[in-house]
């Protein structure tokens, strides 16, 4: 029955969020209409939606998304080349090769691949 998920994360500034995901991570804007206070981006088979939360305190934001990939080394190199601050790329005890990054609103993005 269930076949996909599109997480919705908070954002304070639609233009800043758009810039980060499109210019830094290589996503494309998704959708045919510009909805005020709502943004949808996609890359490959991943869609992330954002809703406006103008009063969000990034220090109190615990939004998180785990994204699986089939080429973590290439995406890690791409993120680093784009100037995105990341954790180190490492294989975790649970068998996933992972790294993390924060978007402008402190949403945690963990990228992982089965090691």
C-alpha distances in whole Angstrom, upper triangle without the diagonal:
4,6,10,12,15,18,21,24,27,30,34,35,33,35,36,32,32,35,33,30,31,35,34,31,30,27,28,27,24,24,27,28,30,29,32,31,27,26,24,24,22,23,22,18,19,19,21,22,25,26,30,32,35,37,34,37,35,37,34,31,29,26,24,22,21,21,21,23,24,28,29,32,32,30,33,36,34,34,37,39,38,39,36,37,35,35,36,34,34,32,31,31,28,28,27,29,29,31,30,32,32,31,34,33,32,29,28,26,26,25,25,25,25,28
4,6,8,12,14,17,20,24,27,30,31,29,32,32,28,28,31,30,26,28,31,31,27,27,24,25,24,21,22,25,26,28,26,29,27,24,23,20,21,19,20,19,15,15,16,17,18,21,23,27,28,32,33,31,33,31,33,31,28,25,22,20,18,18,17,17,20,22,25,26,29,29,27,29,32,31,30,34,36,34,36,33,34,31,32,33,31,31,29,28,29,25,25,24,26,25,27,27,28,28,28,30,29,29,25,24,23,22,22,21,22,22,26
4,7,11,13,17,20,23,26,30,30,28,30,30,27,26,29,27,24,25,29,28,24,24,21,22,22,19,20,23,25,26,26,28,27,23,22,19,19,16,17,16,12,12,13,15,17,20,23,26,28,32,33,31,33,31,33,31,27,25,22,20,17,16,15,15,17,18,22,23,26,26,24,26,29,28,28,31,33,31,33,30,32,29,30,31,29,29,27,27,28,24,24,22,24,24,25,25,26,27,26,29,28,28,24,23,21,21,20,19,19,20,24
4,7,10,13,16,20,22,26,27,24,26,26,23,22,25,24,20,22,25,24,21,21,18,18,18,16,17,20,22,23,22,25,23,20,18,15,15,13,14,13,9,9,10,12,13,17,19,23,25,28,30,27,29,27,29,28,24,22,19,17,14,13,12,13,15,17,20,21,24,24,21,24,27,25,25,28,30,28,30,27,28,26,27,28,26,27,26,25,27,24,23,21,22,21,23,22,23,23,22,25,24,24,20,20,18,18,17,17,18,19,23
4,6,10,13,16,19,22,23,21,24,24,20,20,23,21,18,20,23,23,19,20,17,17,17,15,16,20,21,21,20,22,21,17,16,13,13,12,14,14,10,9,8,9,10,14,16,20,21,25,26,24,26,24,26,24,21,18,15,13,11,11,11,12,15,18,20,20,24,24,21,23,26,24,23,27,28,26,28,25,26,24,25,27,25,26,25,24,26,23,23,20,22,20,21,20,20,20,19,22,21,21,17,17,15,16,16,16,18,20,23
4,7,10,13,15,19,20,18,20,20,16,16,19,18,15,17,20,20,17,17,14,15,14,12,13,17,18,18,17,19,17,13,12,9,10,10,12,13,10,8,6,6,7,10,12,16,18,21,23,21,23,21,24,22,18,17,13,12,10,11,11,13,16,19,21,20,24,23,20,22,25,23,21,25,27,24,26,23,24,23,24,26,25,26,26,25,27,25,25,22,23,20,21,19,19,18,17,19,18,18,15,15,14,15,15,17,19,21,25
4,6,10,13,16,18,16,19,18,15,16,19,17,14,17,20,19,17,18,15,16,15,14,15,19,19,19,17,18,16,13,12,10,11,11,14,15,13,10,8,5,6,8,10,14,15,19,20,17,19,18,20,18,15,13,10,9,7,10,11,14,16,20,21,20,24,23,20,21,24,23,21,24,26,23,24,21,22,21,22,24,23,25,25,24,26,24,24,21,22,19,19,17,16,15,14,17,15,15,11,12,11,13,14,16,19,21,25
4,7,10,13,15,13,17,16,13,14,17,16,14,17,20,19,17,18,15,16,15,14,15,18,17,16,14,15,12,10,9,9,11,12,15,17,16,12,9,6,5,5,7,10,12,15,17,14,17,16,18,17,13,12,9,10,9,13,14,17,19,23,24,23,26,26,22,23,26,24,22,25,27,24,24,21,22,22,23,26,25,27,28,26,29,26,27,24,25,22,21,18,17,15,13,15,13,14,11,13,13,15,17,19,22,25,28
4,7,10,12,12,15,14,11,13,15,14,13,16,18,18,16,18,15,16,15,15,17,20,19,17,15,15,12,10,10,10,11,14,16,19,17,14,11,8,6,5,6,9,9,13,14,11,13,12,15,13,10,10,6,8,9,12,14,18,20,24,24,23,25,25,21,22,25,23,20,23,25,22,22,19,19,19,21,24,24,26,27,25,28,26,27,24,24,21,19,16,15,12,10,12,9,10,7,10,11,14,16,19,22,25,28
4,7,9,10,13,12,10,13,15,14,14,17,19,18,18,20,17,18,16,17,18,21,19,17,15,14,10,9,10,12,13,16,19,22,21,17,14,11,9,6,5,6,6,9,10,8,10,10,13,11,8,10,7,10,12,16,17,21,23,27,27,25,28,27,24,24,26,24,21,24,26,23,22,19,20,20,22,25,26,28,29,28,30,29,30,27,27,23,21,18,16,13,11,10,7,9,8,11,13,16,19,22,25,28,31
4,6,7,10,9,7,10,12,11,12,15,17,16,16,18,16,17,15,16,18,20,18,15,14,12,9,9,9,12,13,16,19,22,22,18,15,12,10,6,6,5,6,7,9,8,10,9,13,13,10,12,10,13,14,18,19,22,24,28,28,26,28,27,23,23,26,23,20,23,24,21,20,18,19,20,22,25,26,28,30,29,32,31,32,28,28,24,22,18,16,12,9,8,6,9,9,12,14,18,20,23,27,30,32
4,7,9,8,8,11,13,13,14,16,18,18,18,20,19,19,17,19,20,22,20,16,15,12,9,11,11,14,16,19,22,25,25,22,19,15,13,9,8,6,5,4,7,6,9,9,13,13,11,14,13,16,18,21,22,26,27,31,31,29,30,30,26,26,28,25,22,24,25,22,21,19,20,21,24,27,28,31,33,32,35,34,35,31,31,27,24,21,18,14,11,9,7,10,11,15,17,21,23,26,30,33,35
4,6,5,6,9,10,11,12,14,15,16,17,19,17,17,15,17,18,20,18,14,13,11,8,10,10,13,15,18,20,24,25,21,19,15,13,10,10,7,8,7,10,10,12,12,16,16,14,17,16,18,19,22,23,26,27,31,30,28,30,29,25,25,27,24,21,23,24,20,20,18,20,21,24,28,29,32,34,33,37,36,36,32,31,28,25,22,18,15,12,9,9,12,13,17,18,22,23,27,30,34,36
4,6,5,6,9,10,11,12,14,15,16,16,14,14,12,14,15,16,14,11,10,9,7,7,7,10,11,15,18,21,22,19,16,13,11,8,9,7,10,10,13,13,15,15,18,19,16,18,16,18,18,22,21,25,26,29,29,27,29,27,24,25,26,23,21,23,23,20,20,18,20,22,25,28,29,32,34,34,37,35,36,32,31,27,25,22,19,16,12,10,11,14,14,17,18,21,23,26,29,33,35
4,5,5,6,9,10,10,11,13,15,15,14,13,12,14,16,17,15,12,13,11,10,11,9,12,12,16,18,22,23,20,17,15,14,11,12,11,13,12,16,16,17,16,20,21,19,21,19,20,20,23,23,26,26,29,29,27,29,27,23,24,25,22,19,22,22,18,18,17,19,22,25,28,29,32,34,34,38,37,37,33,31,28,25,22,19,17,13,11,12,16,16,19,19,22,23,27,30,34,36
4,5,5,6,9,10,10,11,13,14,14,14,13,16,18,20,18,15,16,14,12,13,11,13,13,16,18,21,23,20,18,15,14,12,13,12,13,12,15,14,15,14,17,19,16,19,17,18,19,21,21,24,25,28,27,25,26,25,21,21,22,19,17,19,19,15,15,14,16,18,22,25,26,29,31,32,35,34,34,30,29,25,22,19,16,13,10,7,9,13,13,16,16,20,21,25,28,32,33
4,5,5,6,8,10,10,11,12,11,12,11,14,16,18,17,14,14,13,11,11,8,10,10,13,15,18,19,16,14,11,11,8,10,10,12,12,15,13,15,13,17,18,15,16,14,15,15,18,18,21,22,25,24,23,24,23,19,20,21,18,16,18,19,15,15,13,15,17,20,23,24,27,29,29,32,31,31,28,26,23,20,17,14,11,8,7,8,11,11,13,13,17,18,22,25,29,30
4,6,5,6,8,10,10,11,9,9,8,11,13,15,14,12,13,13,12,10,8,9,8,11,13,17,18,15,13,11,11,10,12,12,15,15,18,17,19,17,20,21,18,20,17,17,17,19,18,21,21,24,24,23,24,22,19,20,21,18,16,18,18,15,16,14,17,19,22,25,25,28,30,31,34,33,32,29,27,24,22,19,16,14,11,10,12,14,14,16,15,19,19,23,25,29,31
4,6,5,5,7,9,10,10,10,10,14,16,18,18,15,16,16,15,14,11,12,11,13,14,18,20,17,16,14,14,13,15,15,17,17,20,19,20,17,21,22,20,21,19,19,19,21,19,22,22,25,23,22,23,21,18,19,19,16,14,16,16,12,13,12,15,17,21,23,24,27,30,31,34,33,33,29,27,24,21,19,15,14,11,10,13,15,15,17,16,19,19,23,26,29,31
4,6,6,5,7,9,9,11,12,15,18,20,20,18,18,18,16,15,12,13,11,13,13,17,18,16,15,13,14,13,15,15,17,17,19,17,18,15,18,20,17,18,16,16,16,17,17,19,19,22,21,19,20,18,15,15,16,13,11,13,14,10,10,9,12,14,17,20,20,24,26,27,30,30,29,25,23,20,17,15,12,10,7,7,10,12,12,13,12,16,16,20,23,26,28
4,6,6,5,6,6,8,9,12,15,18,18,16,17,17,16,14,11,10,7,9,9,13,15,12,11,10,11,11,14,15,17,18,21,19,20,17,20,21,18,18,15,15,14,15,14,17,16,19,18,17,19,17,13,14,16,13,11,14,14,11,12,10,13,14,18,20,20,23,25,26,29,28,27,24,22,19,17,14,12,11,8,10,12,13,12,13,11,14,14,18,20,24,26
4,6,6,5,5,6,7,11,14,16,17,15,17,18,17,15,12,11,8,9,9,13,15,13,12,12,13,13,16,17,20,21,23,22,23,20,23,25,22,22,19,19,17,18,16,19,18,20,19,18,20,17,14,16,16,13,12,15,14,11,13,12,16,17,20,22,22,25,27,28,32,31,30,26,24,21,19,18,15,15,12,13,15,17,16,17,15,17,17,20,22,26,28
4,6,6,8,9,11,14,18,20,20,18,20,20,20,18,15,14,12,13,12,15,18,16,16,15,17,16,19,20,22,22,25,23,24,21,24,26,23,23,21,20,19,20,18,20,19,22,20,19,19,17,14,15,15,11,10,13,12,8,10,10,14,16,20,21,22,25,27,29,33,32,31,27,25,22,19,18,15,15,12,13,16,17,17,18,16,18,18,21,23,27,28
4,6,8,11,13,16,20,22,23,21,22,22,21,19,16,16,13,13,12,15,18,16,16,15,17,17,20,20,22,22,24,22,22,19,22,24,21,21,19,18,17,18,16,18,17,20,18,16,16,14,11,12,12,9,7,9,9,5,7,7,11,12,16,18,18,21,24,25,29,29,28,24,21,19,16,14,12,12,10,11,15,15,15,15,13,15,15,18,21,24,25
4,6,9,12,15,18,21,22,21,22,22,21,19,15,14,11,10,9,12,14,12,13,12,15,15,19,20,22,23,25,22,23,20,22,24,21,20,18,16,14,15,13,15,14,16,14,13,14,12,9,10,11,8,6,10,10,7,10,8,11,12,15,17,16,20,22,23,27,26,25,21,19,16,14,13,11,12,10,12,15,15,14,14,11,13,12,15,17,21,22
4,7,10,13,16,19,20,19,21,22,21,19,15,13,10,9,7,10,13,12,12,13,15,16,20,21,23,25,27,25,26,23,26,27,24,23,20,19,17,17,14,16,14,16,15,14,15,12,10,12,12,9,9,12,12,9,12,12,15,16,19,20,19,22,24,26,29,28,27,23,21,19,17,16,14,15,13,15,18,19,17,17,14,16,14,17,19,22,24
4,7,9,13,16,17,16,18,19,18,16,12,10,6,5,5,8,11,9,9,10,12,13,17,19,21,23,25,23,25,22,25,26,22,22,19,17,15,16,13,15,14,17,16,16,18,15,12,15,16,12,12,15,15,13,15,14,17,17,20,22,21,24,25,26,30,28,27,23,22,19,18,17,15,15,13,15,17,18,16,16,14,16,14,17,19,23,25
4,6,10,12,14,14,16,17,17,15,11,9,5,5,6,9,12,11,9,10,12,14,17,19,21,23,26,24,26,24,27,28,24,24,21,20,18,19,16,18,17,19,19,19,21,18,15,18,19,15,15,19,18,15,18,17,20,21,24,26,25,28,29,30,33,32,30,27,25,23,22,20,19,18,16,17,19,20,18,19,17,19,18,21,22,26,28
4,7,9,10,10,12,14,14,11,8,6,4,6,9,12,13,12,9,10,10,11,14,16,19,21,24,23,25,23,27,27,23,24,20,20,18,20,18,20,20,22,22,22,24,22,19,21,22,19,18,22,21,18,20,19,22,23,26,28,27,30,31,32,35,33,32,29,28,25,24,22,20,19,16,17,18,20,18,20,18,21,20,23,25,28,31
4,7,9,10,11,14,14,11,8,5,5,6,9,12,12,11,8,9,9,11,14,16,20,22,25,24,26,25,28,28,24,24,21,20,18,20,18,20,20,22,23,23,26,23,20,23,24,21,21,24,24,21,24,22,25,25,28,30,29,31,32,33,36,33,33,29,28,26,25,24,22,21,18,19,20,22,19,21,19,21,21,23,25,28,31
4,6,8,9,13,14,11,9,7,8,10,13,15,14,14,11,12,10,13,14,16,20,22,25,25,28,26,30,29,26,26,22,23,21,22,21,23,23,25,26,27,29,27,24,27,28,25,24,28,28,25,27,25,28,29,31,33,32,35,35,36,39,36,36,32,32,30,29,27,25,24,21,22,22,24,22,24,22,24,24,26,28,31,34
4,7,9,13,15,12,11,10,12,13,16,18,18,17,14,15,14,15,17,18,22,24,27,27,30,29,33,32,29,29,26,26,24,26,24,26,27,29,30,30,32,30,27,30,31,28,27,31,30,27,29,28,31,32,35,37,36,38,39,39,42,40,39,36,35,33,32,30,28,27,24,24,25,27,25,27,26,28,28,30,32,35,38
4,6,9,12,10,10,10,12,15,18,20,20,19,16,16,14,14,15,16,20,21,25,25,28,27,31,31,27,28,25,26,25,27,26,28,29,31,32,32,34,32,29,31,32,29,28,31,31,28,30,28,31,32,35,37,37,39,40,41,43,41,41,37,37,34,33,31,29,27,24,23,23,26,24,27,26,29,29,32,33,36,39
4,6,9,8,8,9,12,15,18,21,21,19,16,15,13,12,13,13,17,18,21,22,25,25,28,28,25,26,23,25,24,26,25,28,29,31,32,32,34,31,28,30,31,28,27,30,30,26,28,26,29,30,33,36,36,38,40,40,43,41,40,37,36,33,32,29,27,25,21,21,21,24,22,25,24,28,28,31,33,36,39
4,6,5,7,9,13,16,20,22,22,20,16,15,12,11,10,10,14,15,19,19,23,23,27,26,23,24,21,23,23,26,25,28,29,32,33,32,35,33,29,31,33,29,28,31,31,27,29,27,29,30,33,36,36,38,39,39,42,40,40,36,36,33,32,29,27,24,21,20,19,23,21,24,24,27,28,31,33,36,39
4,6,8,11,14,18,22,25,24,22,18,16,13,11,9,8,12,12,16,17,20,21,25,24,21,23,21,23,23,26,26,29,31,34,34,33,36,34,30,32,33,30,28,31,31,27,28,27,29,30,33,36,36,39,40,40,42,41,41,37,37,34,32,29,26,23,20,19,18,21,20,24,24,27,29,32,35,38,41
4,7,10,14,17,21,24,23,20,17,14,11,8,6,5,8,9,13,13,17,17,21,20,18,20,17,20,20,24,24,27,29,32,32,31,34,32,28,30,31,28,26,29,30,26,26,24,26,27,30,33,33,36,37,37,39,38,38,35,34,31,29,26,23,20,17,16,14,18,17,20,21,25,26,29,32,35,38
4,7,10,14,17,20,20,17,13,11,7,6,5,6,10,12,15,15,18,18,22,21,18,19,16,18,18,21,21,24,26,29,29,29,31,30,26,27,29,26,24,27,28,25,25,23,25,26,28,31,31,34,35,34,37,35,36,32,32,29,27,24,22,19,16,16,15,17,16,19,19,22,24,27,29,32,35
4,7,10,14,17,17,14,10,8,6,5,7,8,12,14,17,16,19,18,22,21,18,19,16,17,16,19,18,22,23,26,26,25,28,26,23,24,26,23,21,24,25,21,23,20,23,23,26,29,29,31,32,32,35,33,33,30,29,26,25,22,20,18,14,14,14,17,15,17,17,20,21,24,27,30,33
4,7,11,13,13,11,7,6,4,6,9,12,15,17,20,19,21,20,23,23,19,19,16,16,15,17,16,19,20,23,23,23,26,24,20,22,24,21,20,23,24,21,22,20,23,23,25,28,27,30,30,30,33,31,31,27,27,24,23,21,19,18,15,16,16,18,15,17,16,19,19,22,24,27,30
4,7,10,11,8,6,5,6,9,12,14,17,19,22,20,22,20,24,24,20,20,16,16,14,16,14,16,17,20,20,20,22,20,17,19,21,18,17,20,20,18,20,18,20,20,23,25,24,27,28,28,31,29,29,25,24,22,21,19,17,16,13,15,16,17,15,16,14,17,16,19,21,25,27
4,7,7,5,4,6,9,12,15,18,20,23,25,23,25,23,26,26,22,21,18,16,14,15,12,14,14,16,17,17,20,18,15,18,19,16,16,20,20,17,20,18,21,20,23,24,23,25,26,27,30,28,27,23,22,20,20,18,17,17,15,17,18,19,16,17,14,16,15,17,19,22,25
4,6,5,7,9,12,15,18,21,23,25,28,26,27,24,27,27,24,23,19,17,14,14,11,12,11,13,14,14,16,14,12,15,16,13,13,17,17,16,18,17,19,19,21,22,21,23,24,25,28,26,25,21,20,18,18,17,16,17,16,18,20,20,17,17,14,15,13,15,16,20,22
4,6,8,11,15,18,21,24,27,29,31,29,30,28,30,30,26,25,22,19,16,15,11,11,10,11,12,14,16,14,12,16,17,15,15,19,19,18,21,19,22,21,23,23,21,23,24,25,28,26,24,20,20,19,19,19,19,20,19,22,23,23,20,19,16,16,14,15,15,18,21
4,7,10,13,17,20,23,26,28,31,28,30,27,30,29,25,24,20,18,14,13,10,10,10,12,14,15,18,16,14,17,20,17,18,21,22,21,23,21,23,22,24,24,22,24,24,24,27,24,23,20,20,19,19,19,19,21,19,22,23,23,20,19,16,16,14,15,15,17,21
4,7,10,13,17,20,22,25,27,24,26,24,26,25,22,20,17,14,11,11,8,9,10,13,14,15,18,16,14,16,19,17,16,20,21,19,21,19,21,19,21,22,21,22,22,23,26,23,22,19,19,17,17,16,16,17,16,19,19,19,16,15,12,13,12,13,15,17,20
4,7,10,14,17,19,22,24,22,24,22,25,24,20,19,15,14,11,12,10,12,13,16,18,18,21,19,16,19,21,19,18,21,22,20,22,19,21,21,23,24,23,25,25,25,28,26,25,22,22,19,19,18,17,17,15,18,18,18,15,15,13,15,14,16,18,21,24
4,7,10,13,16,18,21,18,20,18,21,20,16,16,12,11,9,11,10,13,15,18,19,19,22,20,17,19,21,19,17,21,22,19,21,18,20,19,21,23,22,24,25,25,28,25,25,22,22,19,18,16,15,14,12,14,14,15,12,13,11,13,14,16,19,22,25
4,7,10,13,16,18,16,19,17,21,20,16,16,12,12,11,14,14,17,19,22,23,22,25,24,20,22,24,22,20,23,25,22,23,20,22,22,24,26,26,28,28,28,31,28,29,25,25,22,21,19,17,16,13,15,14,15,12,14,13,16,17,20,22,25,28
4,7,9,12,14,13,15,14,18,17,13,14,11,12,12,16,16,19,21,25,25,24,27,26,22,23,25,23,20,23,25,22,22,19,21,21,23,26,26,28,30,29,32,30,30,27,27,23,22,19,17,15,12,12,11,13,11,13,14,17,18,22,24,27,30
4,6,9,12,11,14,14,18,16,13,15,12,14,15,18,19,23,25,28,29,28,30,29,25,26,29,26,24,27,28,25,25,22,23,24,26,29,29,31,33,32,34,32,33,30,30,27,25,22,20,17,14,14,12,14,12,16,16,20,22,25,28,31,34
4,6,9,9,12,13,17,16,13,15,13,16,17,21,22,26,27,31,31,30,32,31,27,28,30,28,25,27,29,25,25,23,24,25,27,30,31,33,35,34,36,35,36,32,32,29,27,23,21,17,14,13,11,14,13,17,18,22,24,27,30,33,36
4,6,5,9,10,14,12,11,13,12,16,18,21,23,27,29,32,33,31,33,32,29,29,31,29,26,28,30,26,26,23,23,24,26,30,31,33,34,33,36,34,35,32,32,29,26,23,20,17,14,13,10,13,13,16,18,22,24,28,31,34,36
4,6,9,11,14,13,12,16,15,18,20,24,26,29,31,35,35,33,35,34,30,30,32,30,27,29,30,26,26,23,24,25,27,31,32,35,36,35,38,37,38,35,34,31,28,24,22,18,15,13,10,14,14,18,20,24,27,30,34,37,39
4,6,9,12,11,11,15,15,18,21,25,27,30,33,36,36,34,36,35,32,31,33,31,28,30,31,28,27,24,24,26,27,31,33,35,36,35,37,37,38,35,35,31,28,25,22,18,16,14,11,13,15,18,21,25,28,31,34,37,39
4,6,9,8,7,11,11,15,18,21,23,27,29,33,33,31,33,32,29,28,30,29,25,27,29,26,24,22,21,22,24,28,29,31,33,31,34,33,34,31,31,27,25,21,19,15,13,11,8,10,11,15,18,21,24,27,31,34,36
4,5,5,6,10,12,15,18,22,24,28,30,34,33,30,32,32,29,28,30,29,25,26,28,25,24,21,20,21,22,26,28,30,32,30,32,32,34,31,30,27,24,20,18,14,13,11,8,9,11,14,18,21,24,27,31,34,35
4,5,5,8,10,12,16,19,21,25,27,30,30,27,28,29,25,24,26,25,21,22,25,22,20,17,16,17,18,22,24,26,28,27,29,29,30,27,27,23,20,16,14,10,10,8,5,5,8,11,14,17,20,24,27,30,32
4,6,8,11,13,17,20,22,26,28,31,31,28,29,30,26,25,27,27,23,24,26,24,22,19,17,18,18,22,24,26,28,26,28,28,30,27,27,23,20,17,15,11,12,11,9,7,10,12,15,18,21,24,28,31,32
4,6,9,12,16,19,22,25,28,32,32,29,31,31,28,26,29,28,25,26,29,26,24,21,20,20,20,24,26,27,28,26,28,28,30,27,27,24,22,18,16,13,14,13,10,9,10,12,16,18,22,24,28,30,32
4,6,9,13,16,19,22,25,28,29,26,28,28,25,24,27,26,22,24,26,24,22,19,18,18,18,22,24,25,26,25,27,26,28,25,25,21,19,16,14,11,11,11,7,6,7,9,13,15,19,22,25,28,30
4,6,10,13,16,19,22,26,26,24,26,27,23,22,26,25,22,23,26,24,23,19,18,17,17,21,22,22,23,21,23,22,24,22,22,19,17,14,13,11,12,13,10,7,6,7,11,13,16,19,22,25,27
4,7,11,13,17,20,23,24,22,24,25,21,21,24,23,20,22,25,22,22,18,17,16,17,20,21,22,23,21,24,22,24,21,21,18,16,13,12,10,10,12,9,7,5,6,9,11,14,17,21,23,25
4,7,10,13,16,20,21,18,21,22,18,18,21,21,18,20,23,21,21,17,16,15,15,18,18,19,19,18,20,19,20,17,17,14,13,10,10,9,10,13,11,9,6,5,6,8,11,13,17,19,22
4,6,10,13,17,18,16,19,19,16,16,20,19,16,19,22,20,20,17,17,15,15,18,17,18,18,17,20,18,18,15,16,13,12,10,10,10,11,14,13,11,8,6,5,6,9,11,14,17,19
4,7,10,13,15,13,16,17,14,14,18,18,16,18,21,20,21,17,17,14,14,16,15,15,15,14,17,14,15,11,12,10,10,9,11,12,13,17,16,14,11,8,6,5,6,7,10,13,15
4,7,10,12,10,14,14,11,12,16,15,14,17,19,18,19,16,17,14,15,16,14,15,15,15,18,16,15,12,12,10,10,10,12,13,14,18,18,16,13,11,7,6,5,6,9,12,15
4,7,9,8,12,13,11,12,16,16,15,18,20,20,21,18,19,16,16,16,14,14,14,14,17,14,13,10,10,9,11,12,14,16,17,21,21,20,16,14,11,8,6,5,6,8,12
4,6,6,10,10,8,10,13,13,13,16,18,18,20,18,19,16,17,16,13,14,14,15,18,16,14,11,10,10,11,13,15,18,18,22,23,21,19,16,12,10,7,6,5,9,11
4,6,9,9,9,12,14,14,15,18,19,20,22,20,21,18,19,18,14,15,14,16,19,17,14,12,11,12,14,16,18,21,22,25,27,25,22,20,16,14,10,9,6,8,10
4,6,6,7,9,10,11,13,15,16,17,19,18,19,16,17,16,12,14,14,16,19,18,15,12,10,11,12,15,17,20,21,24,26,24,22,20,16,14,10,9,7,10,11
4,5,5,6,8,10,10,12,14,15,17,15,16,13,13,12,9,10,11,14,17,16,14,10,8,8,9,11,13,17,18,22,23,22,20,17,13,11,7,7,6,9,10
4,6,5,6,9,10,11,12,14,16,15,15,13,13,11,8,10,12,15,18,18,15,13,9,10,10,13,15,18,20,23,25,23,22,19,16,14,10,10,9,12,11
4,5,5,6,9,10,10,12,14,14,16,14,15,14,11,14,15,18,22,21,19,16,13,12,12,14,15,19,19,22,25,23,22,20,16,15,12,12,12,15,14
4,5,5,6,9,10,10,13,11,13,11,13,13,11,14,15,18,21,21,18,15,12,11,10,12,12,15,16,19,21,20,18,16,13,12,9,10,11,14,15
4,5,5,6,9,10,11,10,10,8,10,9,7,11,13,16,19,19,18,14,11,9,8,9,10,14,15,18,20,19,18,15,12,11,9,10,11,15,15
4,6,5,6,9,10,10,11,10,12,11,10,13,16,19,22,23,21,17,14,13,11,13,13,16,17,20,22,21,20,18,15,15,12,14,14,18,17
4,5,5,6,9,9,11,11,14,14,13,16,19,21,25,25,23,19,16,14,13,13,13,15,15,18,21,20,19,18,15,15,12,15,16,19,19
4,6,5,7,5,8,8,11,12,11,15,18,20,24,24,22,18,15,13,10,10,9,12,12,14,17,16,16,14,12,12,11,14,16,19,19
4,5,5,5,7,7,10,10,11,15,18,20,24,24,23,20,16,14,11,12,10,13,14,16,19,18,18,16,14,14,13,16,17,21,20
4,5,8,10,11,14,14,14,18,21,23,27,28,26,23,19,17,15,15,14,16,16,18,21,20,20,19,17,18,16,18,20,23,23
4,6,9,11,14,15,16,20,23,25,28,28,27,23,20,18,15,15,12,14,13,14,18,18,18,17,16,17,16,19,21,24,24
4,6,9,13,14,15,19,22,24,28,28,27,24,21,18,15,14,11,12,12,13,17,16,17,16,15,17,16,19,22,25,25
4,6,10,12,13,17,20,21,25,25,25,21,18,15,12,10,7,9,9,11,14,13,14,13,12,13,13,16,19,23,23
4,7,10,12,15,18,19,23,24,23,20,17,14,10,9,6,8,9,11,14,12,13,12,11,12,13,16,19,22,22
4,6,8,12,15,16,19,20,20,16,14,10,7,6,5,8,10,13,15,12,13,10,10,10,10,13,16,19,19
4,6,9,12,13,16,17,17,14,12,9,5,5,7,10,13,16,17,14,14,11,11,10,11,12,15,18,17
4,6,10,11,15,16,16,13,10,8,6,8,10,13,16,19,21,18,18,14,13,11,11,12,14,16,15
4,7,9,13,14,13,10,7,6,5,8,11,15,17,21,22,19,18,15,13,11,9,9,11,13,12
4,6,10,11,10,8,5,6,7,10,13,17,20,23,24,21,20,17,15,12,11,10,10,11,10
4,7,8,6,6,4,6,9,12,16,19,22,26,26,23,22,18,16,13,12,9,9,9,7
4,5,6,5,6,7,10,12,16,19,22,26,26,22,21,17,16,12,12,10,10,10,9
4,5,7,9,11,13,16,20,22,26,29,29,25,24,20,19,15,15,13,13,11,10
4,6,9,11,14,16,19,22,25,28,28,25,23,19,18,14,14,11,11,9,9
4,7,9,13,16,19,22,25,29,29,26,24,20,18,14,13,10,9,6,6
4,6,10,12,16,19,22,25,26,23,20,17,15,11,9,6,5,5,5
4,7,11,14,18,20,24,25,22,20,16,14,10,8,5,5,6,5
4,7,10,14,17,20,21,18,16,13,10,7,6,4,7,9,9
4,7,11,14,17,18,15,14,10,8,6,6,7,10,12,13
4,7,10,14,14,11,10,7,6,4,6,9,12,15,16
4,7,10,11,9,8,6,5,7,8,12,15,18,19
4,7,8,5,5,5,6,9,11,15,18,22,23
4,5,5,5,7,8,11,13,17,20,24,25
4,6,7,10,11,15,17,21,24,27,29
4,6,9,11,15,17,21,25,28,29
4,6,9,12,15,19,22,25,27
4,6,10,13,16,20,23,25
4,6,10,13,17,19,21
4,6,10,13,17,18
4,6,10,13,15
4,7,11,12
4,7,9
4,6
4
